[in-house]
Amino acid sequence: MIAALMPTYNRADLAFEHGEGCWLYTADGRRFLDFGAGIATSSLGHGHKGLTDAIAKQAHKVMHVSNLYRVPQAEELAARLVAATFADSVFFCNSGAEANEGMVKMIRKAQHDNGHPERYRVICFEGAFHGRTLAMLAATGNAKYLKGFGPEVDGFDHVPFNNLNALRDAITPQTAGIIIEPVQGEGGIRPAQLQFLRDLRTTCDEFGIFLGMDEVQCGMGRTGKLFAHEWAGITPDVMSIAKGIAGGFPMGAILAKEHLAKSLYAGTHGTTFGGNPLACAAGNAVLDVVLADGFLADVDRRARKLWFALVDLAAEFPTVFEEARGAGLIVGLKCVVPNTEVQDAFMAEGLLSVGAGDNVVRLVPPLVVTDADIDTALEMMRHGAMRCLPQPAIMAAK
């Protein structure tokens, strides 16, 4: 008989009662160092006072009113995001997939309104992950995720990641834009080359198409800048964000320049829950922390510490790890042994991680991870790696 909770996930047999900082605790008193952060979502960790107080305070006032009325909390959050980014306007929604759907709609609608209704196709990249809706499955292009869901939604073309020649060859008179993750998360923690991002900006300008960034996973401070594309010194036309922007409260957003944002006027797009007072109170509380003086610089410093240690770890255990990958606090270890084996070994040591494509174990701790947390995690990873060694190698390591 099927479970009451639909079995769409292979869940670990762990249930957490509470959390504090980067640590999660089960009801029976076990604790785990959380380097999964709800899949890069719990940006301020667990039990953060500023975030939880903001949510509780707003919940006691009003949680939801719909977008039939003004939402001052949304107006404030949008203004702060505009001031901190390339964007001129923001649309709030509920998830990364929904933000990506809206981004594609905006790209298509702007081309239509500019006199190019034939431009509706969007170029995406092999290894991408843009969400689980029917259209975003097509944008992702992964045959495993598409299987069994009927005809693939039309309008998406795929080219190899970091390959400018292939990208330019794929542009046709029907191309409306390009969408890229500056760091592919689900696809195996693969960063885009910074020059490639710059070349994409130049190419979009050359062909009159729009550049969209999917920063659902790698954005909101995770790379040591507010958004990952900033490392390349470019600005997109539009960007999707979600996950960490409200610290674990469900929220997504589309940030856009005016020449795209103006294409979604009243009646062209909408959402019931998006941008409600409670979600935006959480979003503002996260921004209070992330935009504070020195916070992102400290994320960058701690991320570099973690990175160099992971490089050393991979070198120490070449029969377990092939290499370290990533940028900032979205990093991973490409494994030689099955990544599920490594995840289990890490969990046995008390460290939570997340699987990713290309046999990678993903490490995406909360942005508030401390130096002590990193030291502890590295010791757990080393012990976990030893669990994955063949028996003779284990004896030699001892």
Steps between C-alpha positions, in 0.01 A plus 500: 500500500628844411606729784279794594791728417560442131832315458667733251823517705748244624513643850772428753361352821559821695248741649626822650334660799690827513808677375753756614740673265644234270391211720184287488374283789279192497243422763728234651782750551725429201647804328615552142709772342286628214704550182188454289304799636172370360666488156668842525188656651556554873732793432504621861509153646246381757334698775645834389348753738467787253321281247276309741402818685409673174284206390328470839436874523348513151297183555331665798395791277401371157645216293315527170277752326554419126638730235165672458635747757827675574749299701741744670739220597529400133553859392781536751668174401475579129651845551791351695568237235489762225742720693742209550492353148481570126120476506239770454201295614416181690220243482454274804383140479535179701782282364794474264303310237230767506762775472655325201161457333438871545845584365433303182160666462662841543768427240243381247255784570768768472607366160135498391443855620817611319359378169658152494224247577701238313764516772379258765774238538740504794847349501591307816803292593574133541517415870250770593219470749219756483214331685230232486212663313436368150664798332796504737555128446538586132733787586706262714512246219588200718348187343466335844274779624302522174419129470134413530354850493390507139609734220782732596403868519633675190727800503826392660835418341804363680872550448811389691588704808787750464508453119462833321530360148217254560292778656543733205428219254169430676366855460227521234246764394264337753734542798364735767761459771746293698461368856800384700585408858830674587569192710315183407389345828291193424714434192815438704625829651642628172584874490472690174831648391493873570614582148222279365244707693653817358486353151134410549422861584681618187330236285152591625564865420629406155194291408233704678406223741462504877733359764332328794676377812361216710645581843247296694773294666821699459361845580422697815856519630598138449810579291621789713326763289129567516458324165746274323498679163657802671836317499499535119429872515188474282130567537227271367171624363302282740573264789309237697567453870349290780627254763712710740324834446261443791717269708276196459160663463364413150574790269622577149550812296574631153729802478503682167614806313220733395510398133388151604300576814265734314380208287321346798227752564169448681326188376803330341633316805402438860522300820278446802760451772800678348629801690265467794578689823645198683734393220624854448556551873729196483670634187568835661642330809742300284608814314565672834770238563639443152535870417659590835851644476762229469262203483566401138873558538497259792303245297770526235778455756343194658415355159864525392606323817256217423607485135872457563429237764280306255778512240735352759241239599459386139876471467522298823233251390539460121322163503191667651499849346598610151491876560346792686260723310300815543510861610441664834276290724359296212770236473526128453719196474490297181523144619682195371280265704120547477401837647222331697765296681685819591180672614420204726854504641477873570162452667642223717751757625224754567530713184206568266572552131301491174552289190545659158547390143827371359559292816554807718433553870374855545601714799284809545512604866308798637668832429547546874726193524787570739869417476446246777214342304725470195777341706254250644353421158844441351586255777171320440571488126845358557362227724220441251751466217686238702177301525492491118855369457562135411592304817879485427505876444320558827766307688775697326326831584490401867 
